[in-house]
Amino acid sequence: MHTKEEKLEAFGRLLDVLDDLREKCPWDRKQTNESLRPHTIEEAYELCDAIMRDDSKDICKELGDVLEHVIFYSIIGSEQGKFDIADICNAEADKLIYRHPHIYGDIRVNTSDDVSKLWEKVKQNEKDGNKTVLSGVPASLPSLIKAYRIQDKARNVGFDWDKREDVWIKVYEEIEELKAEMDKGDKERALEELGDFIFAIVNAARLYKLNPDTALELTNQKFMKRFGYIEQTAKANGKSLDDMSLKEMDILWNEAKHLL
């Protein structure tokens, strides 16, 4: 691994390259915070995808793309006289020091759960901190992740199940209510109950220390691989999926389950 001096030199080199591109490249010159935003979202998802695949080479590459965006926003901020990369780094360092009084102060904690609860209390006490417990949850988060963060923040102030096993009563209750509304054919009520059921499942996952977003993505990837096997096998046999019966596809699906 590199020394601290080598890391600083590499960071400085990237700063120089991006300053150069902002000045000389027509595409880079025209970018704004608004035009970069969708690209930043895309880069974040590409990083998440690389992490899911545990691909170290791609993780390194995608982290570089995310870092490029951080620096690009700092260049725009500097041009507008609002902030630069030093302001970003110093503000983040100050915030981390303030939010870790168990490291930089005299508070004592024993577990990571204690740290999470302390983190929420400190954030509430900050001058520009969250005014309510849930106000720190970004509105634009994907719904599944948002549900997990909402529940986790509520947990940090003591609003949680006494025994995690009790959550299953709620899960079974919600699925019965969902089934009842679906049987009635009331789509509006069924949609509401579906949301309640998913929220309860997310709660159960959290209590058992499972990440529901990661779990769902693993299932997505598994389904795509198995369905891809059906498609490829059918094509190899000179068939299209439209020409196959459900029974034929089920046979290939079961083959895929054993192979993938």
N, C-alpha and C positions, 0 to 999 in steps of 0.2 A: 504493500500500500504506500501511498505518497505521504511525504512529510507535510506539515502545516504550511511551510514556505512554498512547496510545490503546488499545493492546493490553491493558495492565494494567487500564485503566478498564473495558474490555469484559469481562475475566475477573472483575473484582470485581463487575460488574453481574450476571453469571451466578451467582456465589456467593450474592449477595443474593436472587436469584429462587429458587434452590433451597432456601436456608435458609427462605424464606417459605413455599414449598410444603410443606416437611417439617413445618412448624408448623401450617399451616392446611388443607391438602388431605387428606381422609380416605384416599385411595388412597396418597398419598405417606407418610402417617404410619404405615401398617401394613406398609410394606416392610422386609424384612430382607436380609442378604447372600444367604441361600438363595433367597428369592423373586425377587431381582433377577438371579441367575445365569443362568437360561434366557433372559431378555430381553437380557442382555449378550452372550451367544453369538449370538443372533439379530441384534443390532446389528452385531456384528463381521462376520458373513456379509453383511449388507446393504452394509456399507462395501466389503468385498471385491468384491461384485457391481458396485458403482458404479465401482470401480477398473478392473475388467475391461472395463467399457463405456467407460472413459475419459471419464466424464460429470462434468465439473468441478463443476457445480451440485449434483449428487447427492453427490459426494465431500464437498463442503463441508457439506452437510446431515447426512450420515451421520457425519462426524467430530464434528459437534456432538452427535449422539446418544451417541456413544461417550464424549465428554468429560463429558456429563451424568452418565453412569454412574460415571465415575471420581470425580467430585465427590460423587455420592450415596453411594458407598462410604465416602468420607472423612468425610461427615456422620455416618454410622452409627458409624464408628470413633471420631469425636470424642465422640459421645453415650456410648460405652462407655468413654471415657477411655483409649483405646489409641493413637490417632494422629489427625491432621487433615491437611488439604490441604497445609499448610506442611511437615509431616513428610514427606509423599510427595514433594513437589518437592525438598526439601533432600536427602533420601536418594538420589533419582535423580541429582541434580546431583553429589553426592559420588561415587556409583558411576561415573558417566561420566568424571569427572576421574581417578579411580583407574585405570579401565580404558583410559585413553588416555595412557599415559606418554610416547608419542611426540609428544603435543601439549603436555601439561602437565609433562613431565619431560625427561630428557636421552637417552632411547632414540631411535634412528633406524630408520625403516623406509622401504622403497622402493615397495612395491606393496600393493594391497588384500589380496592373499593373505598377505603378511607381517603385516598388521594383524589378519586373522582368526586366524592362529596365535598372535600375541601376546595377543589377546583371550582365547583359551582358556587360555593359561598364567597370565595374570593372574587369571582366574576361579578356577583351581585353587588359587592362592595366597591367596585371600581367606579371612578368618577363618571366615566361614560359607559358603564357596564349595562347589562341587560336589566330592564326595569321590572320584568316578570321572569318567572322560572322558564317559561317556554318561548319567550321573545327571542332567544338566541338561536332558535331553529330556523334555518333559511327557508323562506317560502318556496323557493325554486327547487328544493331537494326532491328527487323522485319519491313517490308516495310511500313505497315500501321502506326505504331508508329513513324517511321522515317519521313514520310510525315508530320505528325502533328508537330514534333519537328522542322523540317526545316521551316515550315510556322511560327511557334511561334517565332523562333529566328529572322526571317526576320521582323516580326511584332515589335519586341523589338527595332529595329533601324528605325522604321517608314515606312517600306515597307508593306503596308496593304491597304485594302479597306477603303475609306472614310466613306461609309455607308454600313453596313453589308448586307442590303437588295440587294445591287447591285451584290452580289456574285451569285445570282440565274440566272442572265443573262448569266454568265459564265457556270454555271451548265447546263442550257438548251442548250447552244451553243455546249458544249462538248458532250452531249448525242445525239444531232442531227448529229454531225460529226462521232460519234461512229456508229450510226445506218446506216449512208451512207456508211461507209467502210465495215460494215458487209453485207449490201445488195449487195455490189460489190463482196464480197467474197475474198477480199484482207486481208489475215490473218495477215500479217506483219504490215500493216497500221492499221488494226482493233485493234491489240494488243497495238500499240502506243496510239491510241485514247481511248482505255479502261483505260490505265494508266492515261491519261489526265482527263478522267471523274472521276475516283476514287480520283485523287488528288484534283479536284474541289469539290467533295462531302466532303472530309476531311476538306477542307478550310471552307466550309459552316458550318460543325459541330463545328469547332474551333471558328468561329465568333459568333455562338450561344451558346458557352460555353458548348458543348457536347463532350464527349470523344468518338471518333469513334471506337477505339479498344474495349472499354467497351461495347458500343452499339452492335457491331458485336458479341461479345462473349455472350451477353444476348440473341441475336437471335439464335446463335449456340445452346445454352443450351435449349432454347424454342423448337427449331426444334427437337433436340434429344429426349426431353421428349414426344413430340407429336408423333414422328415416333416410339418411343418405345411403345407407347400406341397401335398403329396400329399392331406392331409386337406381342405384348403380347396378344391382343384381338384375333388376327388371330390364334395364337397358342392355346388359350383357346377353340376356336371353331374347333380345329383339322385341321387347314389350315396352309399352308406356304405362304409367300408373293409371291412366284413364281406362286402359283396356283390362286392368286386373280387378278381380273381385276382392272384397274385404277379407275373405277367407284366405286368398292367396297372399295378400299383403301381411296378414297375421302370421302366416307360416314364416315369411322372411323376417318379420319383426322378432319372432321368437329365436330365429337363428342369430340375429344381430345381438339379442340379449346375452347369448352365450359367448359371442365373439368380442363384443365391445363393452 
